[in-house]
Amino acid sequence: MMNARRPLSVLLLGWTLLLPAVALAEAEPKLAPDALLRHIDEKMSFTSDYKGVIRLYETRKDGAKRAMEVHVYRREADNDLLFLSTKPRHLAGMGTLRIGRNLWDYEATTGSWRRNTQRTNLLNTFTCEADFDRSRLAEDYAGKDEGDDTVNGVAYRKLLLTAKNDQVTFPLMRIWVDPQNNIVKKVGYTASGRTLRTDIVRSYQRIKDPLSGKHVLHYKEVLETEEQEGTQMVVRYDEVVLAPLDANIFTKAWLESRLR
């Protein structure tokens, strides 16, 4: 793994960013909005199974802080997903299991399962299940150009995305992409346009997919800000491995056994 670029600090629309594009790389061709969404999906998608450790560092508006750690397992062929909380200690063993379209939350202290009928948030934070799923912008959204925002002589293309279905976290979303067509900023809105969350992509990592033989782009660090409460979350994607996973991982029995 390697960072896709040495960070470059700039100010974009009031936010301090660490830009993730490839240093000194040539700009990619300008694509039509929907073609751009497909291109981003392709660059960030892989065919191998996935596991990684997600480290979350939360800072609330009142200054209170907490750190969390979650192990993520994803099986691409079947759309299966599993979260296993490992830190802090009182949350260890909690988890979420998705098999196809079926979703369950596991409460380790009681050993009970609760069926979910919609996308879930992670450990009662505003970080959500969809953040760790495969990129499906082109499937879920229609894109519309909104021009460029230029910072320090670099033009960042801005697009408004409107949801095609009700399975998404944000009915409306804006994204900003750099000249290499990498997302550097995302803002999620309600259907009425109220801001819910702003994400700043601080850095990417490039990983080889052993099944396809291609290198894919994956988030390394993202700063998320929840608008209403003013809570910020730094999300780090660590120890990422693309390799086949045992099918038994995606079962209730496997998750229950983690505390035994």
Secondary structure, DSSP 4 states (H G I P E B T S, - for coil): -EESS---EEEETTEEEE--SPTTPPPPPP--HHHHHHHHHHHH--SS-EEEEEEEEEE-TTS-EEEEEEEEEEETTTTEEEEEEEESGGGTT-EEEEETTEEEEEETTTTEEEEESS--BSTTSS-BGGGGS---HHHHEEEEEEEEEEETTEEEEEEEEEESSS-SS-SEEEEEE-TTS-EEEEEEE-TT--EEEEEEEEEEEEEE-TTT--EEEEEEEEEEEETTT--EEEEEEEEEEES---GGGSSHHHHHGGG-
